[in-house]
Structures are given as C-alpha cells and as structure tokens.
Amino acid sequence: MSAPDPHVSPRLTPADHRALSDEAKRDPQAYWRKVAQRLDWIEWPNKIHDATNGWFADGTLNASVNCLDRHLATRGDQTALIWQGEEADNIIRMTYRDLHERVCRMANVLREEGVKRGDRVAIHLPGVTEGIVAMLACARIGAMHVVLFGGFSAEAIADRLADSGAVVAITANVGRRGAKRIPFKATMDTALGLRPLSVRRLLVVSVTDDSVPMQTGRDAALEPLLEAAMPSCDAETMSANDPLFLLYTSGSTGKPKGIVHGTGGYLTWASYTQEMVFDHQPGDIFWCTADIGWITGHSYVVYGPLANGGTILLFEGMPSSPHPGRWWDVIENHKVTTFYTSPTAIRALMREGDDVPDARNLSTLRVLGTVGEPISHDAWTWFHDVIGKGRCALVDTWWQTETGGIMISPIPGAVKEKPAAATLPLPGIQPVLVDEKGAPIDGAAEGVLCIDGAWPGRALTIWQDDGLFQTTYLKPYPGHYFTGDGARRDEEGYFWITGRVDDVINVSGHRIGSAEIEDALATDHAIAESAAIGVPHDLKGQGIVVYVVPRDPSAAEMESRAVKAITAKVGRYAVPERVLVVPDLPKTRSGKNVRRLMRKIACGETEGFGDLSTLANPDIVPTLIEIAQRATS
C-alpha cells in the first residue's frame, strides 16, 4: 500500500454543501435515491421512503457483501484491517481477501451451530479481530448480532441475553488490559448460570494461553472450528428493512433498551456519513478508538469504513500503557490519517503534557474527530493545535445510537469549524429547535433539539417494544424526532449542544446547560475536568453542584477558582452551591460521565446506586461519597 497523502484536497466545498443541502430539502426522494447508489443492491429499491414502509422497502442486499465481496475484484489485496496488539511487534494485517475468507469461515461455523436467518448471536469480546469477523459473519447469514460491551457485569449480560433471546454467544477466555487479565469467559459463565436462557452454544476465542473451564456439550473452542470450516459462504438476500443488529443503550428507567437497526437504511447512512464527514480518500488509514460494543464502533470501526473500501485500525491496548504516548506511537507507526476519539480520552491525554505527542511524528494525520459528548473549548483547542498542528480538519460530531450515524458536524473543506460547536447538519438532516410546548423557535435561540423529516439511518424500533420507541422518540414532540438533547443556534445557524435536556439545570427560572458551566470551568487551565449537576434547592428550585478534577492534585483554592471561572463566563446566577474537588469522575468504559450517580452522591445518597460494574473506575465511588459528606457536614 502506498503512503497516504495528508495534503490531499477535500472532496467538498462550501458551495457543494449548500447545493447538496438544498437538493435534499427540495426533493428528498431523488436525493436519497442517488445516495443509495453507493451500495450494491441485489434488487434495486424503487420505493425510496414512505412513513409506512420505511426506507428502500422493496430493495434487497447483504451488508457483508457490501463490506467485503464487492471490493475483491478491485482491491482484494488492499489491507482492510490492521490489528495492533498490546505489544508493539504484535500486528495482524488482513487484506480484503483475507477478511472475506475469515468471515465466510465464521459464517459457516454459525450455520453449523444451527444459527439461521433472524436469530440473535451475542458477541462478548475484547479488542480482537474476531469481534469484527463475527459481526460481518452474522450479517452474511442474516442473523442479528448483539454486541455486548466487555465491561458489563454478569447480571447486565444476563439481562441482555434474556431480552434478545440469543441462541449462540461468542466470548474470550480472557481479555488483556495492560498487565491485568479480564475474565471474559468466567463472567459469561456466571451470566449463563443466573437464569434460564436460550443460549445453547458458547464459542470461546483464545486471546491468551490462559486455560478456562469448558462446559461439555455447551462450550467449544472457536479456532479449530474456523480452521475446519469452508472458506466460502453464500450470503443471504436480505430486505432493506430486515434487522441488521440489536444494540443495547441505557434507558431513563435504568432498563436497557434494545435499539434495532435495519440493513439498507443503516448501511447507506454509515457509508454516506463516513465518506462525507471524514473526507474519506483512497489510501486513508482510519482509526476510530471506540469499542465495537457501542454504536460508534458499529458505524465507524466496521460498517462505514469497510462499505467504503477503507483501511481500518483496531488497537487492543490503552492510550497510555505501558507508557505515556502509546496512542501517538500507533498513529506514527501505522501512518494513521483519520483519528476519531472521545473528549474524555483527549482530556486524559492532555494531562500527559505537550512534550509527549511532540516527540512523535504525527504528520500523516489529516482529519481529527470527536464523539460521545460536547467537547470543551480548551480540549478542542489542544486537540487542534497540539495534535493537528493547526493544519488538520477537526470534526466535532453530534449523533446518537438511535440515529445510526453522524447528524451534525463540520465537514472538511465545506463547513468551517468553530471550537466546541457541532456546527451544521449534514445534507439531508433538518434539525429544529422547539420550546417546551413543541413550538418551533426561529433564528438565534436555545431550545430542545429535534429532527424534522426522515433519514435512512434512524433506528427501526426498540426490540419487542415499539410502543416505547414511539413514546420515547416520536410522541414527545409530534411530527419531530425527539433527541433528548438541548441545543443553542447562533447567528450563523451553527448548533451548539448544551447537554441532555435532563442535564439542564433550572436555577430560579434560569435554564443553565451543564455543558455551559463545564465550558466555563475549562477556561481555567488548572481544572482538568468537571461536571455540573443540578440538585433540589428549597428556594431556587435547583441549585448547582460542580465536581472538579485539578490538573495538579496539590493545587490550592480550587473552589474559589471554580466559582471565579463560572462567574466570569456564565454569571453570578450560576454560582454553585458546592464545589467538590475530586481526584476523578465516575465514567463508563466508553468514557461518558455517569451524571446520575454524581447527582445521587451530591444529594447525600450513599447506596442504591445499582450495578457499578460498567464503570471504568468503580473504586472512585466511596471517595466521592466521603468528599460530598465532608462538604455538607
């Protein structure tokens, strides 16, 4: 493979963006018919979209074929997947031909195990190639993959296995996280023993030489089965609206919701957005750091880049293990051109200092991206200036599990960036701001973010509960898709995400977004990270409590510095009731702050927190409780 060119011109211009947006709004049927041509269809869809039948209803295709087979004639020997293990010299490179054969073998193994069209297959793996192979194998035979995040507890896994009705599960003997061993098989064994489940076969990937107990009649080592399987496998012909996968996301009640995405619409959207937002070019090395257990991993580790014939990178290790700068080493060694990660990861990397990335050659980078939460001005600037050297495009993307892919984002060459702004919608997306009564708000304003009209990537439903899907997303503001997020639109029409609607704090009638307070705190470089929480207040309705993590644990007067920053940036009305100086914030393993937990602790609760096994740092909880109790004593 020739070296990527970091100086290639972007595909789109501002005029192109305006023209595409106008075309999509003027004649959406014609626009999406043209976009659908980016896929290979077995039966071309004559029905593009209607409210009753959804997207491309009479079209048929196969997602695995679109990600693999159609590339074999022109790029069969191109690298499709680079896997970087924890050790620097542990590298696997798979061409499209290699990956196709591996997926076919896996698909044949699943068929031999009795998996048929419409069945669910649970995938519970660390960052190894078999996860991607298993996803594409399920797609090939028409089974729905249900990827389970590796950090889930046995109880959380059992809940999802029971709800999905998975018939086969794939796990690992162990996972590796630095020097630690994560007991994947043991956790799955516990999950399968908690209650009667429909899983009849457990396939085990050997990530290390560690031996694990195998239950006779149920468990089988996967590798011998793959070696014995045939290297070719006919693909199922799927309707565009046949489910491709089921992915669980947290619900407001705490019960996970099984989000169902279809085949034709979702794959169209993943391909369209990956090319447009990341300015995908031949020769790109695309690294999205997300776990495949989350939607970002589905859309931008697997389906989007591979549908577009790209080269993806998968890294087994952690950002700073065994030494600071490990991620930058990976970028330098593999000549990564596109790097897509989370603001949480960026903040952690900032703490290591500028000299760490400055010691590496990151000149192949062309596009940087962020996902998962609003990014602060401070973190955006560091990422742009220190990592991108001021020459890389930086796309701060807004989207959700339910949207299937990116909705609002800068586009290299076409939509100018503003630090910490989501900016403009992609062509074909029509965001609207509404007030609490659902009335649209025009011009520069702040309100509830909804989406008008339809787009191919929207989820089909919630598994076995379409009523909940309607109630959650379509009924709150009739005629609109309700995102659950608040946003501000500036004079140029740019959108700024202010946080979840339930993260908007109402202090004496003043509605203050948690992101607004956190952005203010980020202006003080002594503060590495923060979270603003609303708590009940007898007089004001709600008061504000902020958690701050200092860059220097020994720094003094952090409380007064935090108050000063908020007062200067937001105003006196936003001054917090309490400032809790803490060593870290509780986060999921995907990097999101667990605000519900922080809210409970700030309100004085000391128990009833539910399952904490999905936290990356559960040991921080007792420390936060102790600090909060001292602050109120």
Buried (B, 14 or more C-beta within 10 A) or exposed (E): BEEBBBEBEBBBEEEBBEEBBEBBBEEBEEBBBBBBEBBEBEEBBEBBBEEEEBBBBBBBBBBBBBBBBBBBEEBBEBBBBBBBBBEEEEEEBBBBBBBBBBBBBBBBBBBEBEBEEEBBBBBBBBBBBBBBBBBBBBBBBBBBBBBBBBBBBBBBBBBBBBBBBBBBBBBBBBBBBEEEBBBBBBBBBBBBEBEEBEBEBBBBBBBEEEEBEBEEEEBBEBEEBBEEBEEEBEBBBBBBBBBBBBBBBBEEEEEBBBBBBBBBBBBBBBBBBBBBBBBBBBBBBBBBBBBBBBBBBBBBBBBBBBBBBBBBBBBBBBBBEEEBBBBBBBBBBBBBBBBBBBBBBBBBBBBBEEEBBEEBEBEBBBBBBBBBBBBBBBBBBBBBEBBBEEEBBBBBBBBBBBBBBBBBBBBBBBBEBBBBBBBBBBBBBBBBBBEEEBEBBEEEBBBBBBBBBBBBBBBBBBBEBEEBBEEBBEEBBEEBBBBBBBBBBBEEEBBBBBBBBBBBBEBEEBBBBBBBBBBBBBBBEBBBBBBBBBBEBEEBBBBBBBBBBBBEEEEEEBBEBBBBBBBEBBEEBBBBBBBBBBEBBBBBBBBBBBBBBBBBBBBEEEEEBEBBBBBBBEEBBEBBBEBBEEBEE
